[in-house]
Amino acid sequence: MAGHDPGTGAEVPLDFETALSVDAVEEAARELAGEGPSRADLEALCAGAPAIDIRGLRAGYGRMEILHGVDLVAGRGQSLCLIGPNGAGKSTVLHAVFGFAEVMGGSIRVGERDVTRLASSRRLSDAGVAYVLQDNSVFPDMTVEENLLMGGYLLDRRGAARQAAERVFDRYDRLARRRHRRAGVLSGGERRLLEISRALIMEPDVLLVDEPSIGLEPRFIDMVFEILDDLQRRDGKTIVMVEQNARKGLEFADIGYVLVSGRLAMAGPGAALLDDPEVGRLFLGA
């Protein structure tokens, strides 16, 4: 089996036991992408009214611009997975949507609302955007129930967070059986379930999920993706995800985007990118 040398374009045999360097992946992805997808291409992938619509996003941290004019659009009840080389800006997209990164240009709309300059707390409480962080974010010395209640800290109606927590326990018996146990003793999969469930307390329409499989055993990875699939299919949540396991992310997602050096290089149905031999070579290890 052969591929193409990113520098010369010549056909060369592929040695799948030898990993491509980050620089080689980035260069090959840039050449593969050309000018990248058009706005019309992205809109064609969106089913129905956009739940999230990003145009010309420039964002970063301090004086460092990470994203250089990124567009993104996903419909209500769709899932979108961002893949790409390390440092491509994938998590920065999520940070910008939630208000953790500085927006230097462009716009972010959630539903009918422009949230570009809105504070993170307002994006959660008013615009229905919740963020499931990449790192272990449970409070280990608090109980499962207390962790869930922390997810409702912005609710102004007394008892609303507790009612939402009860709905979570009704839905996820695995958490209900552990409601009074310290979160620090949960398995990795249970902690991830708790993090996702805590984000549901505010009943968001859009879930930003950063690396859901990171640090998990395979059996727990499957469980987490089943939970996310249920939230999308049954509850109509729009899910925008960054996933280190590109194959798993594209298998799950309706839409796949490839980011390279802070720019959108490719976009297509998740299944189509999964079957693309060059995407496979660069990002799927096959």
Secondary structure as UniProt FT lines:
FT   STRAND          2..4
FT   TURN            6..8
FT   STRAND          11..13
FT   TURN            16..17
FT   HELIX           22..33
FT   TURN            34..35
FT   HELIX           39..45
FT   STRAND          50..61
FT   TURN            62..63
FT   STRAND          64..75
FT   TURN            76..77
FT   STRAND          79..83
FT   TURN            86..87
FT   HELIX           90..98
FT   STRAND          102..110
FT   TURN            111..112
FT   STRAND          113..114
FT   TURN            116..117
FT   HELIX           120..125
FT   TURN            126..127
FT   STRAND          129..132
FT   TURN            140..141
FT   HELIX           144..150
FT   TURN            151..154
FT   TURN            158..159
FT   HELIX           160..171
FT   HELIX           173..176
FT   TURN            177..180
FT   HELIX           183..185
FT   HELIX           188..200
FT   TURN            201..202
FT   STRAND          206..210
FT   TURN            212..215
FT   HELIX           218..233
FT   TURN            234..235
FT   STRAND          238..242
FT   HELIX           246..252
FT   STRAND          255..260
FT   TURN            261..262
FT   STRAND          263..269
FT   HELIX           270..275
FT   HELIX           277..279
FT   HELIX           280..284
//
